[in-house]
Amino acid sequence: MSAAARSQLGVGPVLHATPFATVVVAAIKAENDGVVVHDEGAYLRVEVPRVCRLSRSALTAAAGHEVRLPGDLEVIMSSFSGLVRMSESGAVWWLATEPVPDPFPTNPVGP
């Protein structure tokens, strides 16, 4: 699959390049397979194939302190690709052509 084809299937946040953004990226990498991060200087574009999940528990673990969702993520998320749903439990991004995913399945595929 070409890079252009992969990027068309990638979903996820676009984050202001801050220390907290690095924490968000680490949490996304811990919960998803195939994560690609494009460092564009002022921002980080995170792409995950088809569905990107970010749980508050993973984000809190990566940050080392309690994280407020929704709220703390939106401060640094300037944009995103795909559709997004956020709650106190976390965030999930997915392709518009796909059905709405279960945000946090009990038996996830991947790590």
N, C-alpha and C positions, 0 to 999 in steps of 0.2 A: 504494500500500500504506500502510495506517495505521501510526502509531507503535506501536500495540499489536501489530499483526501482525509488524512488523519485530523487535520485542523478543522475540517468541516464537521467531523464527528465529535470534536472536543467541546466539553461544557465546563463551566466553572467560573470563579470570580476573577476580576481584575482588581488588584490591590495596590494602593499607594505604597511605595517602597519604604516601609518603616520597620523597626524591630518587631512590632507585633505582626506585621505581614509575614515575616520569616517564621514566626510561631504558627500562624495559620497554615502556611505551606507545609510545615513539618507535620501538623496534625492531619492535613489532607493526604499527605504521602503515607502516613501510618494507616489510614483507613481505606485507601483506594489503590488499585493496580493501574499501571500505565500512565502515571502522572507526568506531565511535561510542564516545565515552568520556563517561560520566556522572560528573561530579565531585560526590560526595555529602559532601564535607567531610573526614571521617575516612578515606574510602576512594574508590577509583576503580573503577567497573564498566566493563569493556571488553567491547564486543559487536561481533562480526564475523559476517556472514551465513554460516550453515551450518558453515564450517570456519575455525578460527583457528590459524595456524602461527607459531611463534616458534623460530627456530634459534639455537643457541648462538653461531654466528658473527655473526649480526646483533646479538645482545645484547652480545657482546664489543665489536663495532665501536661501538655506541652508548654503551657504558659507558667505553670507552677503556682498559679493562684486562680481564684474563682473568676470566671468570665461571664458577663451578662449577655444573654441572647434572648430576643433580638436586642441589638443596641451596639455592643462593642465592635462587631464585625462590620456593620453598616458604616461606621465612622471611617474605615479605611477602604471600603469597597466602592470604587468609583463607577464600576460597571460590572457586567458579567455576560457570559454567553450561554444560550439556552434559556430555559424557564427556571424559576427559582421558587422555593417554598421555604420559609423560615418559621421557627417556633422556639420555645424555650429549650427544647431538646437539641436543636441544631439547625442545619441548613442542608438542602438537597437541590442540586441543579440537574436538569435532564434535557434531552433533545425534544424539541417541540413535536417531532414526528413520532415520539414514543409515548406509551401510556404513562400516566403519573406513577412514579415508582413508590414503593414502600420506603419511607425515609430511613428507617433504621431497622432492617430485618433482623430477626433473632438468629438466623443462620446465614450470615453474609457470605458472598463469594469473595474470596481474597483474604488479605490479612486482617 
